[in-house]
Amino acid sequence: MSDLIHCITNPISMMLCANAVLSLDAKPIMAEHPREVKEITDVAQALLLNFGNISDTRMEAMRISFKAALEKEIPIVIDAVGVACSKLRRDFFFELLDLRKEPGKRQTLLIKGNYSEIKALADCTYRSRGVDAEGNDTADEVAEITKMLSKKFAAFILATGKRDIITDGDLVYLNDRGHFMMSMVTGTGCMLGAICATLLAKEPSLKSVKKACFLFGSAGEKAAYRLGAKGSSAGESGEIPLLKGERTGAGSFQTALLDELYFSYEEEQENRQDMNRLSKEQMRLYLVTDSTGLSEEVFLGKVEAALKSGVTILQLREKDKSTREYMNLASKVHELTKAYNVPLIIDDRLDVAMAVGAEGVHLGQSDMPVYIARKIVGKSMIIGATTKTVPQALEAYEQGADYLGVGAIYPTTTKVKTVLTSVDTLRDICGAVPIPVNAIGGLNKDNIDILKGVPIAGICVVSAIMKAEDSGKEAAKLLERFEEIHKEV
């Protein structure tokens, strides 16, 4: 049964919010009569209160619904529209918060506003001239304010702007997805509030707020791309797009935005439902190859010995070979991995992976975005991603990655510059995403004890196997040691 989302929002964006909820496979109801709203909220799975175009009747309805939502312990989103330009709205916001007798104990509350609105909640003397954000505040400056407010209000905070800021007071996520044309359509901010409420109804966590911002921002980018618009982020200027020689603008974009929101969510759901491309067991010992200084015969011999001794997944990494050379070697390696029933992952090059029929591709932070690769290959291929932070991990997961490689845990000899990732961050990433996570970077049988108790799926190694005199024997020792330290997880 679809979730029911009770939205008390302004009439300017009511239809947009209702359609946004419908796009996410939920049901909107926009009741606002004070004599019926408690009855509606009592059967809803989330409540959205939008302060736009406020009135006495709507304020009374919000009070009643807010109390009902607190009693039922369903997620609440307060979209604090206009609190930076209206004392009435600002006072009403604090009046609602005062109704919480045990703030944050069991209640999922999201407070949303643009940069100016969030600043006004932190400083009662701050003013803006309207409901749009003003000033030149940086994301870093506003992030500190959001963290403070999150702890003060015992709530998630979403500050929208050139970079959306999402926080629970400790973790801070930044979202850069979006397009400047989203600011040309009235009500897009209200739509985001409705999307947040809908996803919080499905999972009341900070990840849902991050997912809402990502889905909506990417839908805006895809809508603009469909119309041929230039520019990318909401903060960039751009040109009015041309479609088949005819001028198109905000009206066409609004329709395309709603279409792409629906398609983005549908694609994300399909990806999540088809997570059987890779199991955690297949990730236990992940070999990343290095052919430096080796003849092809010796290289292939080392690879086969490692496969024979327990490597469960293999990534072919060749940074310096031409496309044709890469394809030729990949074809030979694929014959070996197929013989041992081990997935072959191609590093960086989706074209090579597709050309040789490899089982997957691994993408780094500077490679093709995961969501583009997923759009190209659909469900047919494993896609892995390198991440170093929780926000990067969540973004890769939301874009359709099947697994993550996280590190470097130790300095490596395979890269000129190594950026280290702490074991604590690795543990946080494991807890943040439901897909397999592997540690990578300078790991060998003598130093992997540092990973004891961390719920990783496996370890990724390069030099420990590829530079060993007997790669097969070293692979067997690594697998045995990993399984020893992993017993307690």
C-alpha positions in Angstrom: 0.0 0.0 0.0 1.3 3.4 -0.9 2.3 5.9 1.8 -0.1 8.8 2.4 1.6 12.1 2.7 -0.4 14.9 4.3 0.8 18.2 2.8 -0.4 21.5 4.2 1.2 23.8 1.7 0.6 27.0 -0.1 -1.9 27.1 -3.0 0.8 28.5 -5.4 2.6 25.1 -5.4 -0.1 22.7 -4.2 -0.4 20.9 -7.5 3.4 20.7 -8.0 3.8 19.2 -4.5 1.0 16.7 -5.1 2.5 15.6 -8.4 6.0 15.2 -6.8 4.6 12.9 -4.2 2.8 10.8 -6.9 6.1 10.6 -8.8 7.6 8.7 -5.8 4.9 6.1 -5.7 3.0 7.7 -2.7 -0.4 9.4 -2.3 -0.7 13.1 -1.5 -3.6 14.7 0.4 -3.7 18.4 0.7 -6.3 18.8 3.5 -6.1 22.1 5.4 -9.5 22.6 7.1 -8.9 22.8 10.8 -12.0 20.5 11.5 -10.6 17.6 9.4 -6.8 17.7 9.5 -6.3 15.7 12.7 -8.4 12.9 11.1 -6.2 13.1 8.0 -2.9 13.2 9.8 -3.8 10.3 12.0 -3.8 8.0 9.0 -0.8 9.6 7.1 2.7 8.3 7.1 4.4 11.8 7.0 3.4 15.4 7.4 4.6 18.5 5.4 4.0 22.0 6.7 4.9 24.7 4.2 4.8 28.3 5.5 4.3 29.9 2.0 1.3 32.2 1.7 0.3 31.7 5.3 -3.1 32.4 6.7 -4.9 32.2 10.0 -6.9 29.1 8.9 -3.8 27.4 7.6 -1.8 28.2 10.7 -4.5 26.7 12.9 -4.6 23.6 10.7 -0.8 23.2 11.0 -1.0 23.4 14.8 -3.6 20.6 14.9 -1.7 18.4 12.4 1.6 19.0 14.1 0.3 17.8 17.4 -1.3 14.8 15.8 1.9 13.9 14.0 3.8 14.2 17.3 1.4 11.8 19.0 1.6 9.3 16.1 5.4 9.7 15.8 5.4 10.1 12.0 8.1 12.2 10.2 7.4 15.9 10.0 8.9 18.4 7.5 8.7 22.1 8.3 9.4 24.1 5.2 10.1 27.5 6.8 9.3 29.6 3.7 9.5 33.3 4.3 10.8 33.3 7.9 13.5 35.6 6.9 11.1 38.3 5.8 8.1 37.8 8.2 8.0 38.0 12.0 4.7 36.3 11.9 6.1 33.2 10.2 9.2 33.2 12.4 7.2 33.4 15.6 4.9 30.6 14.3 7.9 28.4 13.7 9.1 28.7 17.3 5.5 28.2 18.5 5.3 24.9 16.7 8.7 23.7 18.1 7.5 24.6 21.6 4.8 21.9 21.2 7.4 19.2 21.4 7.6 18.0 25.0 10.4 15.5 24.3 12.2 16.9 21.2 14.2 14.4 19.2 13.4 11.4 21.5 11.4 9.5 18.9 10.4 12.2 16.4 11.9 12.5 13.0 11.7 16.3 12.2 13.3 18.0 9.2 13.6 21.8 9.1 14.0 23.0 5.6 14.8 26.5 4.3 17.0 28.4 1.9 20.3 30.0 3.2 18.5 33.2 4.3 15.7 31.4 6.1 18.1 29.1 8.0 20.1 32.2 9.0 16.9 33.9 10.2 16.2 30.9 12.5 19.6 31.3 14.0 19.5 35.1 14.3 16.2 36.8 15.0 17.6 40.1 13.7 18.4 38.8 10.2 16.1 39.9 7.4 15.6 39.4 3.7 13.3 41.2 1.3 11.3 38.1 0.2 11.2 34.4 0.1 14.3 34.0 -2.1 17.8 33.7 -0.5 20.0 36.8 -0.4 23.6 37.4 0.3 26.9 35.8 -0.7 27.2 33.2 2.1 29.4 30.2 1.4 28.3 26.6 2.0 31.0 26.3 4.7 29.6 29.4 6.6 26.0 28.1 6.4 27.1 24.6 7.3 28.2 25.7 10.7 24.9 27.4 11.3 23.0 24.3 10.2 25.0 22.1 12.6 24.3 24.4 15.5 20.5 24.5 14.7 20.3 20.8 14.3 21.6 20.2 17.8 19.5 23.1 19.2 16.2 21.9 17.6 17.0 18.1 17.8 16.2 17.9 14.1 17.6 17.3 10.7 18.4 20.6 8.8 18.3 21.1 5.1 19.6 24.5 3.8 19.1 24.9 0.1 21.2 27.1 -2.1 24.0 26.8 -4.7 25.1 23.8 -2.6 22.4 22.1 -0.5 23.6 21.4 3.1 22.1 18.4 4.9 23.0 17.7 8.6 22.0 15.9 11.8 24.4 18.1 13.8 27.4 15.8 13.3 27.4 14.5 9.7 27.2 17.2 7.0 26.4 16.3 3.4 26.7 18.6 0.5 24.6 18.3 -2.6 25.7 19.9 -5.9 23.2 18.4 -8.2 20.7 20.7 -10.0 20.4 23.2 -12.8 19.9 26.9 -12.9 16.6 26.5 -14.7 15.1 25.1 -11.5 15.1 28.6 -10.0 13.0 29.8 -13.0 10.0 27.7 -11.9 7.9 28.8 -9.0 7.5 26.1 -6.4 10.5 23.9 -7.0 11.6 24.4 -3.4 8.2 23.4 -2.2 8.4 20.3 -4.4 11.7 19.4 -2.6 10.0 19.6 0.7 7.3 17.2 -0.5 9.9 14.8 -1.8 11.7 14.9 1.6 8.5 14.1 3.4 7.7 11.2 1.0 11.1 9.6 1.3 11.2 10.1 5.1 7.9 8.2 5.3 9.7 5.3 3.6 12.9 5.5 5.8 13.1 8.1 8.6 16.8 8.8 8.3 19.2 11.5 7.2 20.0 9.3 4.2 16.5 10.0 2.9 17.0 13.7 3.0 20.2 13.3 1.1 18.5 11.0 -1.4 15.7 13.5 -1.9 18.2 16.3 -2.8 20.1 14.0 -5.1 17.0 12.7 -6.9 15.5 16.1 -7.4 18.8 17.7 -8.5 19.6 15.0 -11.0 16.0 15.3 -12.3 16.6 19.0 -12.9 19.9 18.2 -14.8 18.2 15.6 -16.9 15.3 17.9 -17.7 17.6 20.7 -18.8 19.7 18.2 -20.9 16.5 17.0 -22.6 15.6 20.5 -23.6 19.2 21.3 -24.7 19.9 23.9 -21.9 23.5 25.0 -21.2 24.9 25.4 -17.8 24.6 22.9 -14.9 24.3 23.8 -11.3 21.6 26.0 -9.8 24.3 28.6 -9.2 25.5 28.9 -12.8 24.1 31.2 -15.4 23.0 29.6 -18.7 21.1 30.1 -21.9 17.4 29.5 -22.5 17.4 26.2 -24.4 16.4 25.6 -28.0 14.5 22.5 -29.0 14.2 21.8 -32.7 14.6 25.5 -33.5 11.8 26.7 -31.2 12.2 28.6 -28.0 11.4 26.8 -24.8 11.6 28.0 -21.3 10.2 27.6 -17.8 6.9 26.0 -18.9 8.6 23.3 -20.9 11.2 22.8 -18.2 8.5 22.3 -15.5 6.9 19.5 -17.5 10.3 17.9 -18.2 11.3 18.2 -14.5 8.3 16.2 -13.4 8.9 13.6 -16.0 12.5 13.2 -15.0 11.7 13.0 -11.3 9.3 10.1 -12.1 11.9 8.3 -14.3 14.8 8.9 -11.8 12.9 7.4 -9.0 11.7 4.5 -11.1 15.2 3.8 -12.2 16.5 4.0 -8.7 13.9 1.5 -7.5 14.7 -0.9 -10.3 18.4 -0.7 -9.4 17.7 -1.4 -5.7 15.5 -4.4 -6.6 18.2 -6.0 -8.7 21.0 -6.2 -6.2 21.9 -9.8 -7.1 24.6 -8.9 -9.5 27.2 -9.3 -6.8 27.3 -11.0 -3.3 29.4 -10.1 -0.3 31.1 -13.5 -0.5 32.4 -12.6 -4.0 34.2 -9.6 -2.5 36.3 -11.4 0.1 39.6 -11.2 -1.8 39.6 -8.6 -4.5 42.7 -8.5 -6.7 43.6 -5.4 -8.6 46.2 -6.2 -11.2 49.5 -4.5 -11.8 51.5 -5.6 -14.9 54.4 -3.1 -14.4 57.7 -4.6 -15.4 56.1 -8.0 -16.2 56.0 -9.8 -19.6 52.5 -10.8 -20.6 53.3 -14.4 -20.0 54.5 -13.8 -16.5 51.6 -11.5 -15.8 49.0 -14.0 -16.9 50.8 -16.7 -14.9 50.5 -14.6 -11.7 46.9 -13.9 -12.3 46.0 -17.5 -12.9 47.9 -18.6 -9.8 46.0 -16.1 -7.7 42.7 -17.2 -9.1 43.5 -20.8 -8.4 44.3 -20.0 -4.8 41.2 -18.1 -3.8 40.9 -14.6 -5.4 37.1 -14.1 -5.5 36.9 -11.0 -7.8 39.5 -9.5 -10.2 40.0 -6.0 -11.5 42.2 -5.4 -14.5 43.9 -2.0 -14.2 46.0 -0.8 -17.1 46.6 3.0 -17.1 49.1 3.2 -19.8 48.0 0.8 -22.5 46.2 1.9 -25.7 42.6 0.9 -26.1 43.4 -1.9 -28.4 46.2 -3.2 -26.2 43.8 -3.0 -23.2 41.1 -4.9 -25.0 43.5 -7.7 -26.1 44.8 -8.2 -22.6 41.3 -8.0 -21.1 40.1 -10.7 -23.4 42.9 -13.0 -22.3 42.4 -12.3 -18.6 38.6 -12.8 -19.1 39.3 -16.4 -20.4 41.1 -17.1 -17.1 38.5 -15.5 -14.8 35.7 -17.4 -16.6 37.5 -20.7 -16.1 37.5 -20.0 -12.3 34.0 -18.5 -12.2 35.4 -15.2 -10.9 33.9 -11.8 -12.1 36.2 -9.6 -14.2 36.0 -5.9 -13.4 37.7 -3.4 -15.8 39.2 -0.3 -14.2 38.0 3.1 -15.5 37.1 2.0 -19.1 33.4 1.2 -19.6 34.1 0.8 -23.4 36.7 -1.9 -22.8 34.4 -3.7 -20.3 31.5 -3.7 -22.8 33.8 -4.7 -25.7 35.1 -7.8 -24.0 31.9 -8.7 -22.2 33.4 -8.2 -18.7 31.1 -8.6 -15.7 31.8 -5.1 -14.5 33.6 -1.8 -14.4 35.2 0.1 -11.6 34.9 3.9 -11.6 37.0 6.4 -9.6 36.1 9.9 -8.5 37.5 11.4 -11.7 35.9 8.9 -14.0 32.5 8.7 -15.6 29.7 9.3 -13.0 28.1 6.1 -11.8 24.6 7.1 -12.8 25.7 7.7 -16.4 27.4 4.3 -16.5 24.3 2.7 -15.0 22.1 4.5 -17.6 24.3 3.1 -20.4 24.5 -0.6 -19.2 21.2 -0.9 -17.3 21.1 -3.9 -15.0 23.5 -6.0 -17.0 26.8 -5.0 -15.4 28.4 -4.8 -12.0 29.5 -1.2 -11.3 32.0 -0.4 -8.5 33.1 2.9 -7.2 36.0 4.4 -5.2 34.9 6.5 -2.3 36.7 8.1 0.6 33.9 9.8 2.6 30.4 8.9 3.8 28.8 11.5 1.4 30.7 10.1 -1.6 29.6 6.6 -0.6 26.0 7.5 -0.3 26.1 9.3 -3.6 27.7 6.3 -5.3 25.1 4.0 -3.8 22.2 6.2 -4.8 23.6 6.4 -8.4 23.5 2.6 -8.7 26.9 1.3 -7.5 26.9 -2.4 -6.6 30.0 -2.2 -4.3 32.5 0.3 -3.0 36.3 0.4 -2.6 37.3 2.6 0.3 40.8 3.8 1.0 43.7 4.1 1.0 44.0 2.6 4.4 47.8 2.6 4.2 50.1 4.5 1.7 50.5 2.6 -1.5 53.2 2.2 -4.1 50.8 2.1 -7.1 49.9 5.8 -6.9 52.1 8.9 -6.9 50.0 10.6 -4.2 48.0 8.6 -1.6 45.0 10.2 0.2 44.4 8.1 3.4 41.1 7.1 4.8 40.7 6.4 8.5 39.4 3.1 9.7 36.7 5.0 11.6 35.5 6.5 8.3 35.6 3.1 6.7 33.4 1.8 9.5 31.0 4.7 9.1 30.7 4.0 5.3 29.9 0.3 6.0 27.0 1.5 8.3 25.8 4.1 5.8 25.2 1.9 2.7 23.7 -1.6 2.2 26.0 -2.7 -0.5 29.4 -4.5 -0.1 32.3 -2.3 1.0 35.9 -3.3 0.6 39.0 -1.8 2.2 41.9 -0.9 -0.2 45.3 0.6 0.0 48.6 -0.9 1.1 47.0 -4.0 2.6 48.8 -7.3 3.2 48.6 -10.3 5.5 50.7 -8.7 8.1 48.8 -5.4 8.5 45.1 -6.2 8.0 44.5 -6.7 11.8 43.7 -3.0 11.8 40.4 -4.0 10.1 39.4 -6.4 12.8 35.7 -5.8 13.8 35.0 -3.5 10.8 32.0 -4.9 8.8 33.7 -4.9 5.4 32.9 -7.5 2.8 36.6 -8.0 1.9 39.9 -6.5 1.1 41.4 -5.2 -2.1 45.1 -5.8 -2.7 47.5 -5.1 -5.5 51.2 -5.3 -4.6 50.8 -8.0 -1.9 49.9 -10.5 -4.6 51.2 -9.0 -7.8 54.7 -8.4 -6.4 54.9 -11.7 -4.4 57.3 -14.3 -5.7 54.5 -16.8 -5.4 51.3 -15.0 -6.0 49.2 -18.1 -5.5 50.6 -18.8 -2.1 50.3 -15.2 -1.0 46.7 -15.1 -2.2 45.9 -18.2 -0.1 47.5 -16.7 3.0 45.7 -13.4 2.6 42.3 -15.1 2.3 43.0 -17.2 5.3 44.1 -14.2 7.4 41.1 -12.2 6.3 38.7 -14.9 7.3 40.3 -15.2 10.7 39.9 -11.5 11.6 36.4 -11.4 10.0 34.9 -14.2 12.2 34.0 -11.7 14.9 32.1 -9.3 12.5 
